[in-house]
Amino acid sequence: MRQTRQQARLSRMLVVAGVLVSGLILQGCATQQNRDPLEAYNRKVFAFNDGLDQHVLKPAAEGYKAATPDFFRTAVTNFVNNLTDVWSAVNLFLQGHPGNGATQIMRVSVNTVFGLGGLIDMATPMRLERQSEDFGQTLGVWGVPSGAYIVWPVLGSSTFRDSVGLPADLYFSASTVMATPAGANIARVTQLVNTRANVLGATDLLQDIALDKYSFVRDAYLQRRISLIYNGEPPEEEDVPYEDERYDEPEQKPAERPQSLAPSLHQGSPVITVAERAGLRADDVVR
């Protein structure tokens, strides 16, 4: 028994070491001009995720939306948001914004006590506005570089920096309050389908306007993450999220570069974030 436990502990250590080594490699491969050194792999995973969404998740979300009233879906969204607001408060304190962190704590307290455990959003009418913060943003505020752009199976778009914070970000979900594994699984599925139902119209728009859906989603994700870290005022050197050979010609000045469609969709973009795949930050929709 003791040997089995030691072997299990060693296996976990090897997995962690492998992740750290892979992260260092990805950090080294990614540069300011080339954030997508894994594009060939990422496109394959993106195609898999897109097929899974189109054939499984989207039909389930459409059926769920047709079968449930608006107030029920709103209650589910509010309940999930109330849990993630706890993690947002923690991250705001870690980022050095104690005032905003205190506001989030007040928001959670109001919604938990007077909003039936978070089912009703009582805080927003009281001007206790929601601020969605995750650990990836906190690492960015601390100066950790984003590293390579990564598309994870099922979870979707991320970077090495955002991936480090994924376990903690995903922990603050409805599944954490369930007493049994079966209940937790039901909560995860409900979160996922409810979140997908909330953005059905936006994702339909993406199908119509994006010539290359992968590039569009990548640009939207990277630019929005920069905007979130810098509170909407990113430095000029962060403007180009990945390398584009069209800009390598010396006679073409940066001011002449065509504007991407991605920045215009920072608010209400038709893409879903990694965390939102598990039902998090349902009101800030970008993947």
C-alpha positions as CSV (number, residue, x, y, z in Angstrom):
1,M,0.0,0.0,0.0
2,R,2.8,2.4,1.0
3,Q,4.6,1.6,-2.3
4,T,1.4,2.3,-4.3
5,R,1.0,5.7,-2.6
6,Q,4.6,6.5,-3.3
7,Q,4.2,5.6,-7.0
8,A,1.1,7.7,-7.2
9,R,2.9,10.7,-5.6
10,L,5.8,10.2,-8.0
11,S,3.4,10.1,-11.0
12,R,1.8,13.4,-9.9
13,M,5.2,15.0,-9.5
14,L,6.2,13.8,-13.0
15,V,3.0,15.3,-14.5
16,V,3.6,18.6,-12.8
17,A,7.2,18.6,-14.0
18,G,6.1,17.8,-17.5
19,V,3.6,20.7,-17.5
20,L,6.2,23.1,-16.2
21,V,8.8,22.0,-18.8
22,S,6.2,22.3,-21.6
23,G,5.3,25.7,-20.4
24,L,8.9,26.9,-20.5
25,I,9.2,25.6,-24.0
26,L,6.0,27.3,-25.1
27,Q,7.2,30.5,-23.4
28,G,10.4,30.3,-25.3
29,C,8.7,29.6,-28.6
30,A,6.2,32.5,-28.3
31,T,7.4,36.0,-29.0
32,Q,5.7,39.4,-29.1
33,Q,5.2,39.1,-32.9
34,N,4.4,35.4,-33.0
35,R,1.9,34.4,-30.3
36,D,0.8,31.2,-32.2
37,P,3.8,28.9,-32.7
38,L,1.5,25.9,-32.3
39,E,-1.0,27.0,-35.1
40,A,-1.0,23.6,-36.9
41,Y,-1.9,21.7,-33.7
42,N,-4.3,24.5,-32.5
43,R,-6.2,24.4,-35.8
44,K,-6.9,20.7,-35.5
45,V,-8.1,21.1,-31.9
46,F,-10.2,24.1,-32.9
47,A,-11.8,22.0,-35.6
48,F,-12.6,19.3,-33.2
49,N,-14.1,21.7,-30.7
50,D,-16.1,23.4,-33.4
51,G,-17.5,20.1,-34.6
52,L,-18.4,19.1,-31.0
53,D,-20.1,22.5,-30.5
54,Q,-22.1,22.3,-33.7
55,H,-23.3,18.7,-33.4
56,V,-23.7,18.3,-29.6
57,L,-23.5,21.5,-27.5
58,K,-25.5,23.9,-29.8
59,P,-28.4,21.5,-30.4
60,A,-28.6,20.8,-26.6
61,A,-28.5,24.5,-25.9
62,E,-31.3,25.2,-28.4
63,G,-33.5,22.5,-26.9
64,Y,-32.7,23.8,-23.4
65,K,-33.7,27.3,-24.3
66,A,-36.9,26.2,-25.9
67,A,-37.9,24.1,-22.9
68,T,-37.0,26.6,-20.1
69,P,-38.4,30.0,-19.3
70,D,-36.3,33.1,-19.2
71,F,-36.4,33.5,-15.5
72,F,-35.0,30.0,-14.9
73,R,-32.0,30.6,-17.2
74,T,-31.4,34.0,-15.6
75,A,-31.5,32.4,-12.1
76,V,-28.9,29.8,-13.2
77,T,-26.7,32.5,-14.7
78,N,-27.0,34.7,-11.5
79,F,-26.2,31.7,-9.3
80,V,-23.0,30.8,-11.2
81,N,-22.0,34.5,-11.4
82,N,-22.3,34.8,-7.6
83,L,-19.9,32.0,-7.1
84,T,-17.4,33.4,-9.6
85,D,-17.7,36.8,-7.9
86,V,-16.0,35.3,-4.9
87,W,-12.9,34.4,-7.0
88,S,-13.1,37.8,-8.7
89,A,-12.8,39.4,-5.3
90,V,-9.8,37.3,-4.4
91,N,-8.1,38.3,-7.7
92,L,-8.8,42.0,-7.2
93,F,-7.1,41.9,-3.9
94,L,-4.2,40.0,-5.4
95,Q,-4.0,42.6,-8.2
96,G,-3.7,45.4,-5.6
97,H,-7.3,46.8,-5.9
98,P,-8.7,46.4,-2.3
99,G,-11.5,48.8,-2.9
100,N,-12.8,46.9,-5.9
101,G,-12.3,43.6,-4.1
102,A,-14.3,44.9,-1.1
103,T,-17.1,45.9,-3.6
104,Q,-17.2,42.4,-5.0
105,I,-17.4,41.0,-1.4
106,M,-20.4,43.3,-0.7
107,R,-21.9,42.2,-4.0
108,V,-21.7,38.5,-3.1
109,S,-23.0,39.2,0.4
110,V,-26.0,41.1,-0.9
111,N,-26.9,38.5,-3.5
112,T,-26.4,35.6,-1.2
113,V,-28.5,37.0,1.7
114,F,-31.2,38.9,-0.1
115,G,-31.1,37.2,-3.5
116,L,-32.0,33.7,-2.4
117,G,-28.4,32.4,-2.4
118,G,-27.5,34.3,-5.6
119,L,-30.5,33.3,-7.8
120,I,-31.6,36.9,-8.0
121,D,-29.1,39.8,-8.8
122,M,-30.0,42.3,-6.1
123,A,-26.5,44.0,-6.1
124,T,-26.5,45.5,-9.7
125,P,-29.5,47.7,-9.1
126,M,-27.6,48.9,-5.9
127,R,-24.7,49.9,-8.2
128,L,-22.5,47.2,-6.9
129,E,-21.3,46.4,-10.4
130,R,-19.8,43.0,-11.4
131,Q,-16.1,42.8,-12.2
132,S,-15.0,39.5,-13.8
133,E,-11.4,38.7,-12.8
134,D,-9.5,35.5,-13.1
135,F,-6.0,34.3,-12.1
136,G,-4.7,34.6,-15.7
137,Q,-5.5,38.3,-15.5
138,T,-3.8,38.5,-12.1
139,L,-0.7,36.9,-13.5
140,G,-0.8,39.4,-16.3
141,V,-1.0,42.3,-13.9
142,W,2.0,40.8,-12.0
143,G,4.0,41.0,-15.3
144,V,3.9,37.3,-16.3
145,P,4.1,37.1,-20.1
146,S,1.2,35.4,-21.9
147,G,3.3,32.8,-23.6
148,A,2.0,30.8,-26.6
149,Y,-1.6,30.7,-27.7
150,I,-3.1,27.3,-27.0
151,V,-6.4,25.7,-27.9
152,W,-7.4,23.0,-25.4
153,P,-9.8,20.2,-26.3
154,V,-13.3,21.1,-25.1
155,L,-12.1,24.1,-23.1
156,G,-11.1,26.1,-26.1
157,S,-8.8,29.2,-26.4
158,S,-6.1,30.0,-23.8
159,T,-2.5,30.9,-23.4
160,F,0.2,29.4,-21.2
161,R,-0.4,32.1,-18.6
162,D,-4.2,31.6,-18.6
163,S,-3.8,27.8,-18.5
164,V,-1.9,28.1,-15.2
165,G,-4.9,29.7,-13.6
166,L,-7.5,27.3,-15.2
167,P,-7.9,24.9,-12.2
168,A,-8.6,27.7,-9.8
169,D,-10.9,29.5,-12.2
170,L,-12.9,26.3,-12.9
171,Y,-13.1,25.4,-9.3
172,F,-15.5,28.4,-8.5
173,S,-18.5,26.9,-10.3
174,A,-21.9,25.4,-9.3
175,S,-20.4,21.9,-9.1
176,T,-18.4,22.9,-5.9
177,V,-21.6,23.3,-3.8
178,M,-22.9,19.8,-4.7
179,A,-22.5,17.1,-2.1
180,T,-22.3,14.1,-4.5
181,P,-20.3,13.4,-7.7
182,A,-23.6,12.9,-9.5
183,G,-24.9,16.2,-8.4
184,A,-21.6,17.9,-9.4
185,N,-21.8,16.4,-12.9
186,I,-25.4,17.6,-13.3
187,A,-24.4,21.1,-12.2
188,R,-21.5,21.1,-14.7
189,V,-23.7,20.1,-17.6
190,T,-26.4,22.6,-16.6
191,Q,-23.8,25.4,-16.4
192,L,-22.3,24.5,-19.8
193,V,-25.7,24.2,-21.6
194,N,-27.1,27.3,-20.0
195,T,-24.0,29.4,-20.9
196,R,-24.2,28.1,-24.5
197,A,-27.9,29.0,-24.7
198,N,-27.1,32.6,-23.6
199,V,-24.9,33.2,-26.6
200,L,-26.7,31.4,-29.4
201,G,-27.4,34.5,-31.4
202,A,-23.8,35.8,-31.0
203,T,-22.2,32.6,-32.2
204,D,-24.6,32.5,-35.2
205,L,-23.2,35.9,-36.1
206,L,-19.7,34.6,-36.1
207,Q,-20.6,32.0,-38.7
208,D,-21.7,34.8,-41.0
209,I,-18.9,37.4,-40.6
210,A,-15.7,35.3,-40.1
211,L,-13.9,34.2,-43.3
212,D,-11.3,32.3,-41.2
213,K,-13.1,31.5,-37.9
214,Y,-9.9,30.2,-36.3
215,S,-7.9,33.4,-36.9
216,F,-10.9,35.6,-35.9
217,V,-11.3,33.7,-32.6
218,R,-7.6,33.8,-31.9
219,D,-7.3,37.5,-32.5
220,A,-10.5,38.3,-30.5
221,Y,-9.3,36.2,-27.6
222,L,-5.7,37.6,-27.4
223,Q,-6.8,41.2,-27.9
224,R,-9.5,41.0,-25.3
225,R,-7.3,39.4,-22.7
226,I,-4.8,42.3,-23.2
227,S,-7.7,44.8,-22.8
228,L,-8.9,43.1,-19.6
229,I,-5.4,43.1,-18.0
230,Y,-4.9,46.7,-18.8
231,N,-8.5,47.7,-18.0
232,G,-9.2,48.8,-21.6
233,E,-6.0,50.8,-22.1
234,P,-3.3,48.4,-23.4
235,P,0.1,49.8,-24.3
236,E,0.8,50.3,-28.0
237,E,3.4,47.5,-28.3
238,E,0.6,45.0,-27.4
239,D,-1.5,46.0,-30.4
240,V,-0.4,43.1,-32.7
241,P,-1.3,39.8,-31.2
242,Y,0.5,37.5,-33.7
243,E,2.9,37.6,-36.6
244,D,1.6,38.6,-40.0
245,E,3.9,38.4,-43.0
246,R,2.1,41.3,-44.6
247,Y,3.7,43.6,-42.1
248,D,7.3,42.5,-42.7
249,E,7.8,44.8,-45.6
250,P,9.9,47.8,-44.5
251,E,8.0,50.3,-46.6
252,Q,4.8,49.6,-44.8
253,K,4.4,51.7,-41.7
254,P,2.5,50.5,-38.7
255,A,-0.1,53.3,-39.1
256,E,-1.0,51.8,-42.4
257,R,-1.9,48.4,-41.0
258,P,-5.6,47.4,-41.6
259,Q,-7.7,47.3,-38.5
260,S,-8.8,43.9,-37.2
261,L,-12.4,43.1,-36.8
262,A,-11.7,41.6,-33.4
263,P,-11.4,44.8,-31.2
264,S,-14.9,45.9,-32.2
265,L,-16.3,42.7,-30.5
266,H,-14.6,43.1,-27.1
267,Q,-18.0,43.8,-25.6
268,G,-20.4,41.0,-26.5
269,S,-18.2,39.0,-28.9
270,P,-19.6,35.9,-30.4
271,V,-16.9,33.7,-29.0
272,I,-16.8,31.8,-25.7
273,T,-13.9,31.9,-23.2
274,V,-12.2,28.9,-21.7
275,A,-13.9,29.4,-18.4
276,E,-17.3,30.1,-20.0
277,R,-17.1,26.6,-21.4
278,A,-17.7,25.5,-17.8
279,G,-20.3,28.2,-17.2
280,L,-18.1,31.0,-15.9
281,R,-18.2,34.7,-16.8
282,A,-21.4,34.2,-18.8
283,D,-21.8,37.9,-19.2
284,D,-18.4,38.5,-20.8
285,V,-18.6,36.4,-23.9
286,V,-15.4,35.7,-25.8
287,R,-13.4,32.6,-26.3
